[in-house]
Amino acid sequence: MSKAHCFICSTHLEQQWPEGTNSDPDYDPWEDVKDGISLRLSAGYGSRNDGDYGYIIICDPCYTARKSHIVNLGNWIIESVEGIDSADLETIDPA
């Protein structure tokens, strides 16, 4: 299955790389969603759904509209470049 529906609004979504990636043999194509995100679901103790696992797929508009409700929201890309000085970056020759 390479298509799914947004958990919130039912928009059709697809895997970014349905065939997987050459660099990671254990890659699960539902880790990356075109125009959306995937959340690995693992219901644990305290839930009536204990033991359930899989992915919840959410389209970008639904996710963006609800970002303020996310616990411990961060962005690893922004955090990893915060301390880099532009003088330390290597110049890339386009030729």
Backbone as XML, in Angstrom:
<?xml version="1.0"?>
<chain id="A" units="angstrom">
  <residue number="1" name="MET">
    <atom name="N" x="0.850" y="-1.175" z="0.000"/>
    <atom name="CA" x="0.000" y="0.000" z="0.000"/>
    <atom name="C" x="0.897" y="1.240" z="0.000"/>
  </residue>
  <residue number="2" name="SER">
    <atom name="N" x="0.779" y="2.089" z="-1.002"/>
    <atom name="CA" x="1.599" y="3.296" z="-1.065"/>
    <atom name="C" x="0.765" y="4.566" z="-0.906"/>
  </residue>
  <residue number="3" name="LYS">
    <atom name="N" x="-0.537" y="4.413" z="-0.646"/>
    <atom name="CA" x="-1.416" y="5.570" z="-0.430"/>
    <atom name="C" x="-2.188" y="5.372" z="0.865"/>
  </residue>
  <residue number="4" name="ALA">
    <atom name="N" x="-2.534" y="6.497" z="1.476"/>
    <atom name="CA" x="-3.315" y="6.465" z="2.716"/>
    <atom name="C" x="-4.121" y="7.746" z="2.806"/>
  </residue>
  <residue number="5" name="HIS">
    <atom name="N" x="-4.833" y="7.917" z="3.899"/>
    <atom name="CA" x="-5.651" y="9.108" z="4.108"/>
    <atom name="C" x="-5.184" y="9.845" z="5.349"/>
  </residue>
  <residue number="6" name="CYS">
    <atom name="N" x="-5.284" y="11.173" z="5.305"/>
    <atom name="CA" x="-4.991" y="11.988" z="6.470"/>
    <atom name="C" x="-5.897" y="11.546" z="7.618"/>
  </residue>
  <residue number="7" name="PHE">
    <atom name="N" x="-5.315" y="11.374" z="8.778"/>
    <atom name="CA" x="-6.036" y="10.938" z="9.970"/>
    <atom name="C" x="-7.117" y="11.934" z="10.373"/>
  </residue>
  <residue number="8" name="ILE">
    <atom name="N" x="-6.945" y="13.204" z="9.985"/>
    <atom name="CA" x="-7.875" y="14.254" z="10.404"/>
    <atom name="C" x="-8.924" y="14.557" z="9.334"/>
  </residue>
  <residue number="9" name="CYS">
    <atom name="N" x="-8.487" y="14.812" z="8.099"/>
    <atom name="CA" x="-9.429" y="15.296" z="7.080"/>
    <atom name="C" x="-9.661" y="14.313" z="5.928"/>
  </residue>
  <residue number="10" name="SER">
    <atom name="N" x="-8.971" y="13.193" z="5.923"/>
    <atom name="CA" x="-9.113" y="12.143" z="4.907"/>
    <atom name="C" x="-8.534" y="12.484" z="3.531"/>
  </residue>
  <residue number="11" name="THR">
    <atom name="N" x="-7.718" y="13.541" z="3.434"/>
    <atom name="CA" x="-7.032" y="13.828" z="2.172"/>
    <atom name="C" x="-6.161" y="12.640" z="1.795"/>
  </residue>
  <residue number="12" name="HIS">
    <atom name="N" x="-6.122" y="12.304" z="0.514"/>
    <atom name="CA" x="-5.266" y="11.220" z="0.031"/>
    <atom name="C" x="-3.805" y="11.651" z="0.097"/>
  </residue>
  <residue number="13" name="LEU">
    <atom name="N" x="-2.953" y="10.808" z="0.650"/>
    <atom name="CA" x="-1.519" y="11.057" z="0.742"/>
    <atom name="C" x="-0.760" y="9.852" z="0.230"/>
  </residue>
  <residue number="14" name="GLU">
    <atom name="N" x="0.478" y="10.105" z="-0.223"/>
    <atom name="CA" x="1.307" y="9.031" z="-0.775"/>
    <atom name="C" x="2.672" y="9.012" z="-0.098"/>
  </residue>
  <residue number="15" name="GLN">
    <atom name="N" x="3.326" y="7.863" z="-0.196"/>
    <atom name="CA" x="4.689" y="7.741" z="0.297"/>
    <atom name="C" x="5.621" y="8.556" z="-0.596"/>
  </residue>
  <residue number="16" name="GLN">
    <atom name="N" x="6.614" y="9.194" z="0.019"/>
    <atom name="CA" x="7.587" y="9.966" z="-0.745"/>
    <atom name="C" x="8.438" y="9.051" z="-1.638"/>
  </residue>
  <residue number="17" name="TRP">
    <atom name="N" x="8.908" y="7.950" z="-1.077"/>
    <atom name="CA" x="9.708" y="6.980" z="-1.822"/>
    <atom name="C" x="9.111" y="5.586" z="-1.630"/>
  </residue>
  <residue number="18" name="PRO">
    <atom name="N" x="8.067" y="5.245" z="-2.390"/>
    <atom name="CA" x="7.388" y="3.962" z="-2.188"/>
    <atom name="C" x="8.277" y="2.738" z="-2.412"/>
  </residue>
  <residue number="19" name="GLU">
    <atom name="N" x="9.326" y="2.895" z="-3.201"/>
    <atom name="CA" x="10.224" y="1.764" z="-3.457"/>
    <atom name="C" x="11.309" y="1.639" z="-2.393"/>
  </residue>
  <residue number="20" name="GLY">
    <atom name="N" x="11.326" y="2.556" z="-1.429"/>
    <atom name="CA" x="12.357" y="2.534" z="-0.399"/>
    <atom name="C" x="13.549" y="3.372" z="-0.812"/>
  </residue>
  <residue number="21" name="THR">
    <atom name="N" x="14.647" y="3.216" z="-0.088"/>
    <atom name="CA" x="15.875" y="3.939" z="-0.415"/>
    <atom name="C" x="17.021" y="2.952" z="-0.552"/>
  </residue>
  <residue number="22" name="ASN">
    <atom name="N" x="17.975" y="3.282" z="-1.399"/>
    <atom name="CA" x="19.143" y="2.416" z="-1.585"/>
    <atom name="C" x="20.092" y="2.466" z="-0.402"/>
  </residue>
  <residue number="23" name="SER">
    <atom name="N" x="20.075" y="3.576" z="0.328"/>
    <atom name="CA" x="21.034" y="3.767" z="1.413"/>
    <atom name="C" x="20.634" y="3.105" z="2.728"/>
  </residue>
  <residue number="24" name="ASP">
    <atom name="N" x="19.383" y="2.714" z="2.868"/>
    <atom name="CA" x="18.918" y="2.129" z="4.126"/>
    <atom name="C" x="18.006" y="0.940" z="3.833"/>
  </residue>
  <residue number="25" name="PRO">
    <atom name="N" x="18.540" y="-0.275" z="3.949"/>
    <atom name="CA" x="17.721" y="-1.460" z="3.628"/>
    <atom name="C" x="16.529" y="-1.668" z="4.561"/>
  </residue>
  <residue number="26" name="ASP">
    <atom name="N" x="16.571" y="-1.080" z="5.763"/>
    <atom name="CA" x="15.480" y="-1.239" z="6.727"/>
    <atom name="C" x="14.470" y="-0.100" z="6.656"/>
  </residue>
  <residue number="27" name="TYR">
    <atom name="N" x="14.612" y="0.770" z="5.656"/>
    <atom name="CA" x="13.731" y="1.934" z="5.512"/>
    <atom name="C" x="12.284" y="1.499" z="5.303"/>
  </residue>
  <residue number="28" name="ASP">
    <atom name="N" x="11.377" y="2.098" z="6.065"/>
    <atom name="CA" x="9.939" y="1.871" z="5.903"/>
    <atom name="C" x="9.384" y="3.040" z="5.104"/>
  </residue>
  <residue number="29" name="PRO">
    <atom name="N" x="8.823" y="2.813" z="3.912"/>
    <atom name="CA" x="8.344" y="3.913" z="3.075"/>
    <atom name="C" x="7.319" y="4.832" z="3.741"/>
  </residue>
  <residue number="30" name="TRP">
    <atom name="N" x="6.685" y="4.404" z="4.815"/>
    <atom name="CA" x="5.737" y="5.300" z="5.494"/>
    <atom name="C" x="6.428" y="6.288" z="6.424"/>
  </residue>
  <residue number="31" name="GLU">
    <atom name="N" x="7.762" y="6.226" z="6.522"/>
    <atom name="CA" x="8.465" y="7.211" z="7.338"/>
    <atom name="C" x="8.403" y="8.601" z="6.703"/>
  </residue>
  <residue number="32" name="ASP">
    <atom name="N" x="8.322" y="8.667" z="5.382"/>
    <atom name="CA" x="8.288" y="9.941" z="4.665"/>
    <atom name="C" x="7.051" y="9.992" z="3.783"/>
  </residue>
  <residue number="33" name="VAL">
    <atom name="N" x="6.268" y="11.063" z="3.936"/>
    <atom name="CA" x="4.996" y="11.207" z="3.235"/>
    <atom name="C" x="5.037" y="12.471" z="2.386"/>
  </residue>
  <residue number="34" name="LYS">
    <atom name="N" x="4.635" y="12.356" z="1.136"/>
    <atom name="CA" x="4.565" y="13.505" z="0.241"/>
    <atom name="C" x="3.469" y="14.448" z="0.738"/>
  </residue>
  <residue number="35" name="ASP">
    <atom name="N" x="3.806" y="15.715" z="1.010"/>
    <atom name="CA" x="2.865" y="16.742" z="1.481"/>
    <atom name="C" x="2.204" y="16.388" z="2.809"/>
  </residue>
  <residue number="36" name="GLY">
    <atom name="N" x="2.941" y="15.674" z="3.655"/>
    <atom name="CA" x="2.401" y="15.329" z="4.962"/>
    <atom name="C" x="3.466" y="14.774" z="5.873"/>
  </residue>
  <residue number="37" name="ILE">
    <atom name="N" x="3.055" y="14.315" z="7.023"/>
    <atom name="CA" x="3.971" y="13.714" z="7.981"/>
    <atom name="C" x="3.410" y="12.369" z="8.430"/>
  </residue>
  <residue number="38" name="SER">
    <atom name="N" x="4.281" y="11.538" z="8.968"/>
    <atom name="CA" x="3.838" y="10.282" z="9.546"/>
    <atom name="C" x="4.281" y="10.246" z="11.000"/>
  </residue>
  <residue number="39" name="LEU">
    <atom name="N" x="3.438" y="9.729" z="11.821"/>
    <atom name="CA" x="3.734" y="9.577" z="13.238"/>
    <atom name="C" x="3.693" y="8.096" z="13.568"/>
  </residue>
  <residue number="40" name="ARG">
    <atom name="N" x="4.781" y="7.595" z="14.107"/>
    <atom name="CA" x="4.827" y="6.181" z="14.485"/>
    <atom name="C" x="3.952" y="6.007" z="15.729"/>
  </residue>
  <residue number="41" name="LEU">
    <atom name="N" x="2.962" y="5.169" z="15.621"/>
    <atom name="CA" x="2.009" y="4.931" z="16.697"/>
    <atom name="C" x="2.402" y="3.681" z="17.472"/>
  </residue>
  <residue number="42" name="SER">
    <atom name="N" x="2.456" y="3.808" z="18.764"/>
    <atom name="CA" x="2.682" y="2.662" z="19.625"/>
    <atom name="C" x="1.907" y="2.915" z="20.910"/>
  </residue>
  <residue number="43" name="ALA">
    <atom name="N" x="0.729" y="2.330" z="20.989"/>
    <atom name="CA" x="-0.119" y="2.535" z="22.160"/>
    <atom name="C" x="0.421" y="1.714" z="23.323"/>
  </residue>
  <residue number="44" name="GLY">
    <atom name="N" x="0.663" y="2.384" z="24.447"/>
    <atom name="CA" x="1.258" y="1.713" z="25.598"/>
    <atom name="C" x="0.299" y="1.601" z="26.764"/>
  </residue>
  <residue number="45" name="TYR">
    <atom name="N" x="0.868" y="1.267" z="27.907"/>
    <atom name="CA" x="0.066" y="1.109" z="29.118"/>
    <atom name="C" x="-0.723" y="2.370" z="29.408"/>
  </residue>
  <residue number="46" name="GLY">
    <atom name="N" x="-1.917" y="2.212" z="29.860"/>
    <atom name="CA" x="-2.783" y="3.345" z="30.160"/>
    <atom name="C" x="-3.825" y="3.558" z="29.077"/>
  </residue>
  <residue number="47" name="SER">
    <atom name="N" x="-3.591" y="2.999" z="27.899"/>
    <atom name="CA" x="-4.537" y="3.141" z="26.798"/>
    <atom name="C" x="-5.395" y="1.889" z="26.671"/>
  </residue>
  <residue number="48" name="ARG">
    <atom name="N" x="-6.643" y="2.075" z="26.307"/>
    <atom name="CA" x="-7.504" y="0.931" z="26.010"/>
    <atom name="C" x="-7.045" y="0.228" z="24.734"/>
  </residue>
  <residue number="49" name="ASN">
    <atom name="N" x="-6.159" y="0.883" z="23.982"/>
    <atom name="CA" x="-5.653" y="0.319" z="22.734"/>
    <atom name="C" x="-4.232" y="-0.218" z="22.897"/>
  </residue>
  <residue number="50" name="ASP">
    <atom name="N" x="-3.850" y="-0.540" z="24.125"/>
    <atom name="CA" x="-2.506" y="-1.037" z="24.423"/>
    <atom name="C" x="-2.140" y="-2.157" z="23.451"/>
  </residue>
  <residue number="51" name="GLY">
    <atom name="N" x="-0.977" y="-2.033" z="22.849"/>
    <atom name="CA" x="-0.498" y="-3.052" z="21.913"/>
    <atom name="C" x="-0.653" y="-2.652" z="20.457"/>
  </residue>
  <residue number="52" name="ASP">
    <atom name="N" x="-1.517" y="-1.685" z="20.159"/>
    <atom name="CA" x="-1.670" y="-1.240" z="18.774"/>
    <atom name="C" x="-0.401" y="-0.528" z="18.314"/>
  </residue>
  <residue number="53" name="TYR">
    <atom name="N" x="-0.035" y="-0.722" z="17.053"/>
    <atom name="CA" x="1.103" y="-0.011" z="16.487"/>
    <atom name="C" x="0.889" y="0.207" z="15.001"/>
  </residue>
  <residue number="54" name="GLY">
    <atom name="N" x="1.618" y="1.149" z="14.434"/>
    <atom name="CA" x="1.499" y="1.476" z="13.017"/>
    <atom name="C" x="1.875" y="2.923" z="12.797"/>
  </residue>
  <residue number="55" name="TYR">
    <atom name="N" x="1.293" y="3.557" z="11.782"/>
    <atom name="CA" x="1.556" y="4.958" z="11.478"/>
    <atom name="C" x="0.248" y="5.727" z="11.407"/>
  </residue>
  <residue number="56" name="ILE">
    <atom name="N" x="0.274" y="6.955" z="11.889"/>
    <atom name="CA" x="-0.808" y="7.907" z="11.665"/>
    <atom name="C" x="-0.254" y="8.897" z="10.653"/>
  </residue>
  <residue number="57" name="ILE">
    <atom name="N" x="-0.984" y="9.110" z="9.567"/>
    <atom name="CA" x="-0.565" y="10.006" z="8.505"/>
    <atom name="C" x="-1.400" y="11.281" z="8.594"/>
  </residue>
  <residue number="58" name="ILE">
    <atom name="N" x="-0.731" y="12.451" z="8.570"/>
    <atom name="CA" x="-1.434" y="13.731" z="8.666"/>
    <atom name="C" x="-0.929" y="14.645" z="7.552"/>
  </residue>
  <residue number="59" name="CYS">
    <atom name="N" x="-1.852" y="15.260" z="6.820"/>
    <atom name="CA" x="-1.456" y="16.167" z="5.743"/>
    <atom name="C" x="-0.839" y="17.433" z="6.346"/>
  </residue>
  <residue number="60" name="ASP">
    <atom name="N" x="0.005" y="18.114" z="5.560"/>
    <atom name="CA" x="0.678" y="19.320" z="6.050"/>
    <atom name="C" x="-0.288" y="20.396" z="6.552"/>
  </residue>
  <residue number="61" name="PRO">
    <atom name="N" x="-1.396" y="20.699" z="5.847"/>
    <atom name="CA" x="-2.303" y="21.734" z="6.354"/>
    <atom name="C" x="-2.916" y="21.390" z="7.726"/>
  </residue>
  <residue number="62" name="CYS">
    <atom name="N" x="-3.301" y="20.144" z="7.923"/>
    <atom name="CA" x="-3.874" y="19.750" z="9.222"/>
    <atom name="C" x="-2.823" y="19.819" z="10.323"/>
  </residue>
  <residue number="63" name="TYR">
    <atom name="N" x="-1.606" y="19.373" z="10.015"/>
    <atom name="CA" x="-0.519" y="19.441" z="11.001"/>
    <atom name="C" x="-0.206" y="20.890" z="11.360"/>
  </residue>
  <residue number="64" name="THR">
    <atom name="N" x="-0.051" y="21.739" z="10.353"/>
    <atom name="CA" x="0.286" y="23.147" z="10.583"/>
    <atom name="C" x="-0.767" y="23.839" z="11.436"/>
  </residue>
  <residue number="65" name="ALA">
    <atom name="N" x="-2.028" y="23.529" z="11.192"/>
    <atom name="CA" x="-3.120" y="24.155" z="11.940"/>
    <atom name="C" x="-3.147" y="23.730" z="13.409"/>
  </residue>
  <residue number="66" name="ARG">
    <atom name="N" x="-2.467" y="22.638" z="13.742"/>
    <atom name="CA" x="-2.536" y="22.100" z="15.104"/>
    <atom name="C" x="-1.188" y="22.057" z="15.811"/>
  </residue>
  <residue number="67" name="LYS">
    <atom name="N" x="-0.156" y="22.669" z="15.241"/>
    <atom name="CA" x="1.185" y="22.614" z="15.827"/>
    <atom name="C" x="1.226" y="23.138" z="17.253"/>
  </residue>
  <residue number="68" name="SER">
    <atom name="N" x="0.364" y="24.078" z="17.587"/>
    <atom name="CA" x="0.387" y="24.651" z="18.940"/>
    <atom name="C" x="-0.028" y="23.635" z="20.005"/>
  </residue>
  <residue number="69" name="HIS">
    <atom name="N" x="-0.594" y="22.513" z="19.611"/>
    <atom name="CA" x="-1.035" y="21.491" z="20.568"/>
    <atom name="C" x="0.013" y="20.406" z="20.807"/>
  </residue>
  <residue number="70" name="ILE">
    <atom name="N" x="1.167" y="20.500" z="20.144"/>
    <atom name="CA" x="2.175" y="19.450" z="20.218"/>
    <atom name="C" x="3.032" y="19.631" z="21.469"/>
  </residue>
  <residue number="71" name="VAL">
    <atom name="N" x="3.251" y="18.545" z="22.187"/>
    <atom name="CA" x="4.062" y="18.555" z="23.394"/>
    <atom name="C" x="5.536" y="18.453" z="22.997"/>
  </residue>
  <residue number="72" name="ASN">
    <atom name="N" x="6.378" y="19.324" z="23.536"/>
    <atom name="CA" x="7.824" y="19.316" z="23.293"/>
    <atom name="C" x="8.182" y="19.477" z="21.821"/>
  </residue>
  <residue number="73" name="LEU">
    <atom name="N" x="7.522" y="20.372" z="21.125"/>
    <atom name="CA" x="7.787" y="20.595" z="19.707"/>
    <atom name="C" x="9.147" y="21.249" z="19.512"/>
  </residue>
  <residue number="74" name="GLY">
    <atom name="N" x="9.920" y="20.728" z="18.609"/>
    <atom name="CA" x="11.215" y="21.287" z="18.261"/>
    <atom name="C" x="11.467" y="21.047" z="16.780"/>
  </residue>
  <residue number="75" name="ASN">
    <atom name="N" x="12.601" y="21.516" z="16.290"/>
    <atom name="CA" x="12.983" y="21.280" z="14.898"/>
    <atom name="C" x="14.473" y="20.997" z="14.883"/>
  </residue>
  <residue number="76" name="TRP">
    <atom name="N" x="14.849" y="19.743" z="14.619"/>
    <atom name="CA" x="16.257" y="19.347" z="14.697"/>
    <atom name="C" x="17.105" y="20.026" z="13.634"/>
  </residue>
  <residue number="77" name="ILE">
    <atom name="N" x="16.534" y="20.418" z="12.501"/>
    <atom name="CA" x="17.307" y="21.081" z="11.451"/>
    <atom name="C" x="17.722" y="22.475" z="11.927"/>
  </residue>
  <residue number="78" name="ILE">
    <atom name="N" x="16.761" y="23.239" z="12.434"/>
    <atom name="CA" x="17.053" y="24.592" z="12.927"/>
    <atom name="C" x="18.028" y="24.519" z="14.102"/>
  </residue>
  <residue number="79" name="GLU">
    <atom name="N" x="17.804" y="23.595" z="15.022"/>
    <atom name="CA" x="18.658" y="23.479" z="16.202"/>
    <atom name="C" x="20.095" y="23.098" z="15.827"/>
  </residue>
  <residue number="80" name="SER">
    <atom name="N" x="20.279" y="22.327" z="14.772"/>
    <atom name="CA" x="21.625" y="21.875" z="14.408"/>
    <atom name="C" x="22.451" y="22.962" z="13.729"/>
  </residue>
  <residue number="81" name="VAL">
    <atom name="N" x="21.808" y="23.990" z="13.183"/>
    <atom name="CA" x="22.570" y="25.039" z="12.497"/>
    <atom name="C" x="22.627" y="26.350" z="13.285"/>
  </residue>
  <residue number="82" name="GLU">
    <atom name="N" x="21.983" y="26.412" z="14.430"/>
    <atom name="CA" x="21.942" y="27.651" z="15.207"/>
    <atom name="C" x="23.320" y="28.185" z="15.577"/>
  </residue>
  <residue number="83" name="GLY">
    <atom name="N" x="24.256" y="27.317" z="15.917"/>
    <atom name="CA" x="25.563" y="27.763" z="16.370"/>
    <atom name="C" x="26.600" y="27.887" z="15.267"/>
  </residue>
  <residue number="84" name="ILE">
    <atom name="N" x="26.211" y="27.701" z="14.018"/>
    <atom name="CA" x="27.176" y="27.756" z="12.928"/>
    <atom name="C" x="27.359" y="29.195" z="12.459"/>
  </residue>
  <residue number="85" name="ASP">
    <atom name="N" x="28.606" y="29.608" z="12.397"/>
    <atom name="CA" x="28.938" y="30.935" z="11.884"/>
    <atom name="C" x="29.099" y="30.831" z="10.377"/>
  </residue>
  <residue number="86" name="SER">
    <atom name="N" x="28.547" y="31.775" z="9.635"/>
    <atom name="CA" x="28.612" y="31.727" z="8.174"/>
    <atom name="C" x="30.053" y="31.702" z="7.678"/>
  </residue>
  <residue number="87" name="ALA">
    <atom name="N" x="30.989" y="32.239" z="8.440"/>
    <atom name="CA" x="32.400" y="32.222" z="8.038"/>
    <atom name="C" x="32.976" y="30.818" z="8.069"/>
  </residue>
  <residue number="88" name="ASP">
    <atom name="N" x="32.340" y="29.932" z="8.826"/>
    <atom name="CA" x="32.818" y="28.560" z="8.919"/>
    <atom name="C" x="32.290" y="27.652" z="7.821"/>
  </residue>
  <residue number="89" name="LEU">
    <atom name="N" x="31.359" y="28.147" z="7.017"/>
    <atom name="CA" x="30.780" y="27.331" z="5.957"/>
    <atom name="C" x="31.695" y="27.257" z="4.753"/>
  </residue>
  <residue number="90" name="GLU">
    <atom name="N" x="31.741" y="26.103" z="4.141"/>
    <atom name="CA" x="32.568" y="25.899" z="2.958"/>
    <atom name="C" x="31.864" y="26.468" z="1.736"/>
  </residue>
  <residue number="91" name="THR">
    <atom name="N" x="32.594" y="27.161" z="0.899"/>
    <atom name="CA" x="32.045" y="27.694" z="-0.339"/>
    <atom name="C" x="31.973" y="26.562" z="-1.362"/>
  </residue>
  <residue number="92" name="ILE">
    <atom name="N" x="30.826" y="26.422" z="-1.999"/>
    <atom name="CA" x="30.630" y="25.371" z="-2.993"/>
    <atom name="C" x="30.786" y="25.963" z="-4.381"/>
  </residue>
  <residue number="93" name="ASP">
    <atom name="N" x="31.688" y="25.388" z="-5.151"/>
    <atom name="CA" x="31.932" y="25.829" z="-6.513"/>
    <atom name="C" x="30.855" y="25.223" z="-7.411"/>
  </residue>
  <residue number="94" name="PRO">
    <atom name="N" x="30.000" y="26.042" z="-8.043"/>
    <atom name="CA" x="28.901" y="25.513" z="-8.857"/>
    <atom name="C" x="29.370" y="24.845" z="-10.153"/>
  </residue>
  <residue number="95" name="ALA">
    <atom name="N" x="30.627" y="25.034" z="-10.542"/>
    <atom name="CA" x="31.107" y="24.472" z="-11.803"/>
    <atom name="C" x="31.444" y="23.025" z="-11.721"/>
  </residue>
</chain>
